[in-house]
Each structure stands twice: as structure tokens, then as C-alpha cells.
């Protein structure tokens, strides 16, 4: 279920503090062998339409008590577009527990800081897996300075870069033999597009050149 090492997911809904479920973002999460790249964009018809709601790159850790049927995961974010919560709030780890729903979607429950209310609140999120065909390429690249990442699962790719209060991100989708840019925020040019064809010499921990920088291949392979 959730614990598959390489997956692409979109959010169906979120409910804060028991309020009715709703969805105001177009969210894509790529989870790739312990790395998570997450980009959430406000949908048309909602306040701030077309703006970046949240972007993160982090490590996914399976916690004690996790089971295949009910995974318990923590995200340790390396890059985060959200500012730190107010100092007077209890800091919360980003932890979610998961269970399968009858229709095949996945329910995540937890508690986290809600920027819209400036409070820590319980939440329920529903996630849907996106199809990834057998043989699809995947990888995660980390720039040498640790401030930028590129991730790909099949025909979906995300990139992010952060420096101080600046956060830049993009989302690409493979359209035939070329990438189509779906979203771009901030100085997205700091993060080059993913290659369409993964070079044969890419191996885990290899140092490679992409754009004007060197990157470490954190993971690479095919589904």
C-alpha cells in the first residue's frame, strides 16, 4: 500500500479539525526510495488561485509500530516553502498514519500546523495513487550545495530550490518526447528540467552534471 518505495500520489481532500472535507489544491507527491518531493498549487475558484500553497522536499522515515496494513511515517523536511510556525506553538513532527479506504484511496490522519489558522490542528487527508507503468524510470538528484533537488517517477517530475526565505519549484509532465512545464514558481531556472532519457552511467551516489551544477544521484532505477 503506502509503503511501496516508488510511487506518485495526488490529494483528493483534506479536512481540518473535523470540518467537511474539501480540496483546494492540485497536489503531486513523488515518493522515491525514502525521499519525498511535494508540490501543492491552489486551484482555480479558491483564494490565491494559481499560487504555491506548499512545497517540500524531505526524507520519509517509517516509525516503530508501522505495519504493511497501517503504515506510520514521518517526514523530515530538507526544503520547506512554509515559514517556521510561531515560537509559542508546540513544535510537531510531521507524522501521519495511513489506512486503505474501500475505493482504493488512502486515508492519512495526523496533526500539523495550519498556516490558515496559525494553530496546530488534527487533519484527515485522502490520497490517490497515480498509475506508474512497469519499467518507468525514477531518480532523485541532490545539488552539491544541498539546496536543490530534482525527482522523477515515470512521466512526472518535480524540482525545488531554497535559499533563505526564497523557495522555487516546478512541475513537469512528459508529453510525448518532451517535458511540458505545468507549474513554475520563484526562480525555477535554478533547477533544470529532468532528462527525458536517463543516462546509462547514472548510478546511486554518482556525481553528475545537470545544467550548470553538479548533483549527487541519491537513487535511480526503473519501477
For each residue, the residues with C-beta under 8 A, 3 or more apart:
1: 4 68 69 71 98 100 106
2: 7 71 73 98 106
3: 62 66 68 71
4: 1 7 31
5: 31 32 33 34
6: 31 32 33 132 138 153 221 223
7: 2 4 30 31 129 132 153
8: 28 29 30 31 129 130 132 153 154 156
9: 28 29 31 106 127 128 129 130
10: 26 27 28 29 127 128 130
11: 14 23 25 27 29 40 125 126 127 128
12: 23 105 126 127 128
13: 21 22 23 125 126
14: 11 21 22 23 123 124 125 126
15: 18 19 20 21 22 123 124 125
16: 19 114 117 121 122 123
17: 121 122 123
18: 15 122
19: 15 16
20: 15
21: 13 14 15 124 126
22: 13 14 15
23: 11 12 13 14 43
24: 42 43 46 53
25: 11 40 41 42 43 53 54
26: 10 40 41 43
27: 10 11 38 39 40 41
28: 8 9 10 38 39 156 158 171
29: 8 9 10 11 36 37 38 39 127
30: 7 8 36 37 38 151 152 153 156 157 158
31: 4 5 6 7 8 9 35 36 60
32: 5 6 35 36 37 138 139 140 151 153 219
33: 5 6 138 140 218 219
34: 5 59 60 61 219
35: 31 32 57 58 59 60 140 149 151 218 219
36: 29 30 31 32 56 57 58 59 60 75
37: 29 30 32 56 57 140 149 151 158 159 160
38: 27 28 29 30 54 55 56 57 58 158
39: 27 28 29 52 55 158 160 169 171 183
40: 11 25 26 27 52 53 54 55
41: 25 26 27 50 51 52 53 171 183
42: 24 25 46 47 48 49 50 51 52 53
43: 23 24 25 26 46 49
44: 49 50
45: 49
46: 24 42 43 49
47: 42
48: 42 51 53
49: 42 43 44 45 46
50: 41 42 44
51: 41 42 48 185
52: 39 40 41 42 55 81 167 169 185 186
53: 24 25 40 41 42 48
54: 25 38 40 81 82
55: 38 39 40 52 79 80 81 160 167 169 185
56: 36 37 38 75 77 79 80 81 160
57: 35 36 37 38 77 78 79 149 151 160
58: 35 36 38 75 76 77 78 79 80 94
59: 34 35 36 75 76 78
60: 31 34 35 36 73 74 75
61: 34 73 74 75 76
62: 3 66 71 72 73
63: 66 72 73 74 95
64: 72
65: 72
66: 3 62 63 70 71 72 73
67: 70 71
68: 1 3 71
69: 1 99 100
70: 66 67 97 98 99
71: 1 2 3 62 66 67 68 97 98
72: 62 63 64 65 66 95 96 97 98
73: 2 60 61 62 63 66 95 96 97 98
74: 60 61 63 93 94 95
75: 36 56 58 59 60 61 94 95 96
76: 58 59 61 94
77: 56 57 58 80 94
78: 57 58 59 146 149
79: 55 56 57 58 147 149 160 161 162 167
80: 55 56 58 77 162 167
81: 52 54 55 56 162 167 169
82: 54 113 115
83: 165
84: 87
85: 89 91 113 118 120
86: 89 118
87: 84
88:
89: 85 86 113 119 120
90: 120
91: 85
92: 95 111 112 113 120
93: 74
94: 58 74 75 76 77 110 112
95: 63 72 73 74 75 92 110
96: 72 73 75 108 109 110 125
97: 70 71 72 73 108 109 110
98: 1 2 70 71 72 73 106 107 108
99: 69 70 106 107 109
100: 1 69 104 105 106 107
101: 104 105 106 107 126
102:
103:
104: 100 101 128 129
105: 12 100 101 126 127 128
106: 1 2 9 98 99 100 101 126 127 128 129
107: 98 99 100 101 124 125 126 127
108: 96 97 98 124 125 126 127
109: 96 97 99 122 123 124 125
110: 94 95 96 97 122 123
111: 92 120 121 122 123
112: 92 94 120 121 123
113: 82 85 89 92 118 119 120 121
114: 16 117 118 119 120 121 123
115: 82 118
116:
117: 16 114 121
118: 85 86 113 114 115
119: 89 113 114
120: 85 89 90 92 111 112 113 114
121: 16 17 111 112 113 114 117
122: 16 17 18 109 110 111
123: 14 15 16 17 109 110 111 112 114
124: 14 15 21 107 108 109
125: 11 13 14 15 96 107 108 109
126: 11 12 13 14 21 101 105 106 107 108
127: 9 10 11 12 29 105 106 107 108
128: 9 10 11 12 104 105 106
129: 7 8 9 104 106
130: 8 9 10 156
131:
132: 6 7 8 136 153 154 223
133: 136 154 223
134: 223
135: 222 223
136: 132 133 153 154 155 222 223
137: 152 154 198 220 221 222
138: 6 32 33 151 152 153 154 219 220 221 222 223
139: 32 150 151 152 194 198 202 217 218 219 220 221
140: 32 33 35 37 149 150 151 217 218 219 220
141: 149 150 151 208 210 215 216 217 218
142: 146 148 149 215 216 218
143: 146 147 148 149 161 213 214 215
144: 207 213 214 215 216
145: 148 213
146: 78 142 143
147: 79 143 161 162 163
148: 142 143 145 159 160 161 162 190 191 213
149: 35 37 57 78 79 140 141 142 143 159 160 161 191
150: 139 140 141 157 158 159 191 192 194 210 215
151: 30 32 35 37 57 138 139 140 141 157 158 159 194
152: 30 137 138 139 156 157 158 194
153: 6 7 8 30 32 132 136 138 156 157 223
154: 8 132 133 136 137 138 174 223
155: 136 173 174
156: 8 28 30 130 152 153 171 172 173 174
157: 30 150 151 152 153 171 172 173 174 179 193 194
158: 28 30 37 38 39 150 151 152 169 170 171 172
159: 37 148 149 150 151 169 170 172 188 191 192 193 194
160: 37 39 55 56 57 79 148 149 167 168 169 191
161: 79 143 147 148 149 166 167 168 169 186 187 188 190 191
162: 79 80 81 147 148 166 167 168
163: 147 166
164:
165: 83
166: 161 162 163 186 187
167: 52 55 79 80 81 160 161 162 185 186
168: 160 161 162 185 186 187 188 190 191
169: 39 52 55 81 158 159 160 161 183 184 185 186 188 191
170: 158 159 181 182 183 184 185 188 191 193
171: 28 39 41 156 157 158 181 182 183 184
172: 156 157 158 159 179 180 181 182 193 194
173: 155 156 157 179 180 182
174: 154 155 156 157 178 179 180 196
175: 178 179 180
176:
177: 196
178: 174 175 196
179: 157 172 173 174 175 193 194 196
180: 172 173 174 175
181: 170 171 172 184 193
182: 170 171 172 173
183: 39 41 169 170 171
184: 169 170 171 181 188
185: 51 52 55 167 168 169 170 188
186: 52 161 166 167 168 169
187: 161 166 168 190
188: 159 161 168 169 170 184 185 191
189: 192
190: 148 161 168 187
191: 148 149 150 159 160 161 168 169 170 188 211
192: 150 159 189 210 211 212
193: 157 159 170 172 179 181
194: 139 150 151 152 157 159 172 179
195: 198 199 210
196: 174 177 178 179
197:
198: 137 139 195 202 220
199: 195 202 208
200:
201: 206 208
202: 139 198 199 206 208 217 220
203: 206 217 220
204: 217 218 219 220
205: 216 217 218
206: 201 202 203 216 217
207: 144 214 215 216 217
208: 141 199 201 202 214 215 216 217
209: 213 214 215
210: 141 150 192 195 213 215
211: 191 192
212: 192
213: 143 144 145 148 209 210
214: 143 144 207 208 209
215: 141 142 143 144 150 207 208 209 210
216: 141 142 144 205 206 207 208
217: 139 140 141 202 203 204 205 206 207 208 220
218: 33 35 139 140 141 142 204 205
219: 32 33 34 35 138 139 140 204
220: 137 138 139 140 198 202 203 204 217
221: 6 137 138 139
222: 135 136 137 138
223: 6 132 133 134 135 136 138 153 154
